[in-house]
Amino acid sequence: MIFLWDLEELYEQYGLPGNAAEDVQIMLDTLGNRTAFQESKAVVEQLKRLVTVCIGSTTDTEPFMRDLTRSGIVVDHIFTSEELQAYKPQKAFYEKILAALSLPPEEVLFVGDSLTDDVYGPRQVGMKTCWVNRKKEIAPIPPPDYEVSNLTELLTVL
């Protein structure tokens, strides 16, 4: 029930569309059962040779760790909403990541597939953004700093 309350509050606070009850059920059904996109592991391994790679996710820690382990994905840092006690797109989510990494926002590129969570949210605190636009949607105004159609293309951005 706490997930539902939190999601309803988040939708209301940011004026986000959606049915919180349906959306939270999807989240609960997939916890610990998610699979990474096919290119994810290889791209993360290549990126780790160049930069520090972190994941910031609105999820609970333990099921997310199961997902990453099953996918064979190893990153330098993992930040979950459970750990941070904040959700995307709340500014606190991104600010806490920056504080933990001791980095200024302009030195961070936040990558993700959600315009709200991965572009609008990190942009609020001054992070650069890269939108993974797998569905070939039209970029918003203002657009993200970078746009790719899959994670492999991210390697050309850096």
C-alpha positions as CSV (number, residue, x, y, z in Angstrom):
1,M,0.0,0.0,0.0
2,I,2.9,2.4,0.7
3,F,4.0,2.1,-3.0
4,L,0.5,3.2,-4.1
5,W,0.4,6.2,-1.7
6,D,3.9,7.3,-2.8
7,L,3.0,7.0,-6.5
8,E,-0.2,8.9,-6.0
9,E,1.6,11.7,-4.2
10,L,4.3,11.8,-6.9
11,Y,1.7,12.0,-9.7
12,E,-0.1,14.8,-7.9
13,Q,3.0,16.7,-7.0
14,Y,4.3,16.8,-10.5
15,G,1.0,16.8,-12.4
16,L,1.9,13.5,-14.0
17,P,-0.8,11.6,-15.9
18,G,-1.4,7.9,-15.2
19,N,-3.3,5.5,-13.0
20,A,-1.2,5.0,-9.9
21,A,-3.0,1.7,-8.9
22,E,-2.4,0.2,-12.3
23,D,1.2,1.5,-12.5
24,V,2.1,0.3,-9.1
25,Q,0.8,-3.2,-9.9
26,I,3.1,-3.3,-13.0
27,M,6.0,-2.3,-10.8
28,L,5.2,-4.9,-8.1
29,D,4.8,-7.6,-10.8
30,T,8.2,-6.9,-12.3
31,L,10.3,-6.4,-9.1
32,G,13.2,-8.9,-9.2
33,N,12.1,-10.2,-12.7
34,R,13.3,-7.5,-15.0
35,T,15.8,-8.2,-17.8
36,A,18.2,-5.7,-19.3
37,F,18.2,-4.7,-22.9
38,Q,20.5,-7.0,-25.0
39,E,23.3,-4.5,-25.4
40,S,23.4,-3.3,-21.8
41,K,26.1,-5.5,-20.4
42,A,28.6,-4.9,-23.3
43,V,28.0,-1.2,-23.3
44,V,28.4,-0.9,-19.5
45,E,31.7,-2.9,-19.8
46,Q,33.0,-0.5,-22.5
47,L,31.9,2.6,-20.6
48,K,33.6,1.5,-17.4
49,R,36.9,1.7,-19.2
50,L,36.2,5.4,-19.8
51,V,34.1,6.8,-17.0
52,T,32.5,5.9,-13.7
53,V,29.2,4.2,-14.4
54,C,26.4,4.4,-11.9
55,I,22.7,3.4,-12.0
56,G,20.0,5.5,-10.4
57,S,16.7,3.8,-10.3
58,T,13.3,4.3,-8.7
59,T,13.1,0.8,-7.2
60,D,13.8,-1.3,-4.1
61,T,17.4,-2.3,-3.7
62,E,17.3,-6.1,-3.2
63,P,15.1,-7.0,-6.2
64,F,17.1,-4.6,-8.4
65,M,20.3,-6.3,-7.3
66,R,18.9,-9.6,-8.4
67,D,18.0,-8.2,-11.8
68,L,21.5,-6.9,-12.3
69,T,23.2,-10.1,-11.1
70,R,21.0,-12.2,-13.4
71,S,22.0,-9.9,-16.3
72,G,25.7,-10.0,-15.4
73,I,25.8,-6.2,-15.1
74,V,28.4,-4.7,-12.7
75,V,28.6,-0.9,-12.2
76,D,30.6,1.3,-9.9
77,H,27.7,2.6,-7.9
78,I,24.0,1.8,-7.5
79,F,21.5,4.3,-6.2
80,T,17.9,3.2,-5.5
81,S,14.9,5.2,-4.4
82,E,14.8,2.9,-1.3
83,E,18.4,3.9,-0.4
84,L,18.0,7.6,-1.3
85,Q,14.6,7.9,0.3
86,A,13.5,9.9,-2.8
87,Y,12.0,9.2,-6.1
88,K,12.6,10.4,-9.6
89,P,11.9,13.1,-10.7
90,Q,12.3,14.7,-7.3
91,K,15.3,17.0,-7.1
92,A,16.4,15.2,-3.9
93,F,17.0,12.0,-5.9
94,Y,19.6,13.5,-8.1
95,E,21.1,15.8,-5.5
96,K,21.7,12.9,-3.2
97,I,23.5,11.0,-6.0
98,L,25.7,14.1,-6.7
99,A,26.5,14.4,-3.0
100,A,27.4,10.7,-2.7
101,L,29.7,11.0,-5.7
102,S,31.1,14.4,-4.7
103,L,30.6,15.7,-8.2
104,P,29.2,18.9,-9.6
105,P,26.1,18.4,-11.8
106,E,27.8,19.7,-15.0
107,E,30.3,16.7,-14.8
108,V,27.5,14.1,-14.8
109,L,25.6,12.7,-17.8
110,F,22.3,11.1,-16.7
111,V,21.1,8.5,-19.3
112,G,17.7,7.0,-19.4
113,D,14.5,6.3,-21.4
114,S,12.0,8.4,-19.5
115,L,11.6,12.0,-20.4
116,T,10.2,12.8,-17.0
117,D,12.6,10.8,-14.8
118,D,15.8,10.8,-16.9
119,V,15.6,14.2,-18.7
120,Y,13.4,16.6,-16.8
121,G,14.5,15.4,-13.3
122,P,18.3,15.6,-13.7
123,R,18.0,18.8,-15.7
124,Q,16.4,20.4,-12.6
125,V,19.8,20.1,-10.8
126,G,22.0,21.0,-13.8
127,M,23.0,17.6,-15.0
128,K,23.5,16.9,-18.7
129,T,21.0,14.4,-20.1
130,C,20.9,11.7,-22.7
131,W,17.5,10.3,-23.7
132,V,17.4,6.7,-24.9
133,N,14.5,7.1,-27.4
134,R,13.8,3.4,-28.4
135,K,10.3,4.3,-29.5
136,K,11.4,7.0,-31.9
137,E,9.2,9.7,-30.2
138,I,9.5,13.4,-30.9
139,A,12.0,15.1,-28.6
140,P,10.5,17.7,-26.3
141,I,11.3,21.4,-26.2
142,P,13.9,21.9,-24.8
143,P,15.4,18.7,-26.1
144,P,17.8,16.6,-24.0
145,D,21.5,17.3,-24.5
146,Y,21.9,14.0,-26.4
147,E,19.5,11.5,-27.9
148,V,20.2,7.9,-28.9
149,S,18.0,5.1,-30.0
150,N,19.9,2.4,-28.0
151,L,22.7,2.2,-25.5
152,T,25.3,1.2,-28.1
153,E,24.9,4.7,-29.6
154,L,25.8,6.2,-26.2
155,L,29.4,5.2,-26.9
156,T,29.5,7.8,-29.7
157,V,28.3,10.5,-27.4
158,L,31.3,10.3,-25.0
